[in-house]
Amino acid sequence: MNVENEIYDVIIIGCGPSGIGAGIEFEKMESNLNILILEGRNRIGGRAFTDITGFGENIPVDIGAHYICHHEKDNFLFNYYIPSDKDFIESDYYDKTIMKIFDENGNIICDDLINKSMKFVEDLLLFVKKYSNEKSDISILDLINSQLENISDEQMKNVVKMFLSCTELHEGSDLNQLSTKCYEKGEGNVQPSDVSINNGLGSLVKQIASKYNLPFKLNSIVTNIDINNDEIIRVSTKDNCSYLCKYVLLTIPLGCLKSNSIQFNPSLPRWKEESIQNMGFSLLNKIYLQFSQIFWEKNLRRINVIDSQFQFYFCLPEFDMLALYVSGSFAKQLEQKTDQQIIDEIFNSLLH
């Protein structure tokens, strides 16, 4: 085993936006901390990855994270973001100039029904927010299901469910899996304001990292973290390398912790292991569809379809593309199918 004798002040595990941000903050400290960032992949950026090979260099698509969420001045990314006239604020709010809503047969839903449905959804979600902390937690669906089922107009019910699915898309999980008591608690009362970047969030993260001389090593999959009697920490990797440090900062995905991809010695406290296993795990997938030419209005940014599993299409007319977003249990179901099966299902849905 190759062991580095140098003792680092801090080793950061994971070179995604969190790891990069932490590394930059450490670099800014006057104490000149000796740090090292270990990244398991052969690239930096983590879930923020802009693909410029799948459709070509001039058609950047974000495979993972896409938006600068809450792009206020206290957002770390905000200070590095250079606005472009091709960027835009993404929103689930209905705006008929950039969003069209259809039924599964291709008939457009009228504004009156949409506005009535949106008001109904606003009242439902306000009801969710007012749920007492003194009560036992239940899912959002359990709380509002009776009100949903009491909607007599079937088309309105479908429009309401579609708008509620925006919450599922935002959280990456189904309403029957989302906590009522925790609804919007993670947002910190910050108003939604997500910026879609034309050249990709992954590209922005790479640009930020390139401005700093961060010491990172790629293809370094961490397998073990051991604390010795002298409290020096040994971090071991799959390629039989070992690094010593005083502190470790983990910025790896929750899924890695759940799968126990890193062995801790001594083990993590039981309460922490239970918290990791009990924490919910969401899923949001994107499917990019490129056409020979667009068949929708060029000004549109969103196409929503009610009463369909394929509900949310994000329009990229400059690339003749639609990006279909799917989440939760349906996204898991799709992952069990081949690419061709998925494409066939989507096109059958569009044709009908």
Protein Blocks (a to p, Z undefined) as FASTA:
>chain_A
ZZdfbdcfbdcehjafklmmmmmmmmmpmnlpacddddfbfcehijmccdfklnojklcc
dfbbfbdghiafklmklmmpccdfkbccddfbdcfklpccddfkopacdfklmmmmmmmm
mmmmmmmmmpcfkbccddfklmmmmmmmmpmblmlmmmmmmmmmmmmmmnopafklccfk
lgoklnoopacdddddfkopklmmmmmmmmpccdddehiacfbdcddfkopacdddfkop
acddfbdcdfbdfklmmnopaccdddddfklmmmmmmpccddddddddddfbdcbdfkbm
bdcdehifblbccddfknopacdddehjllmmmmmpcfklmmmmmmmmmmZZ
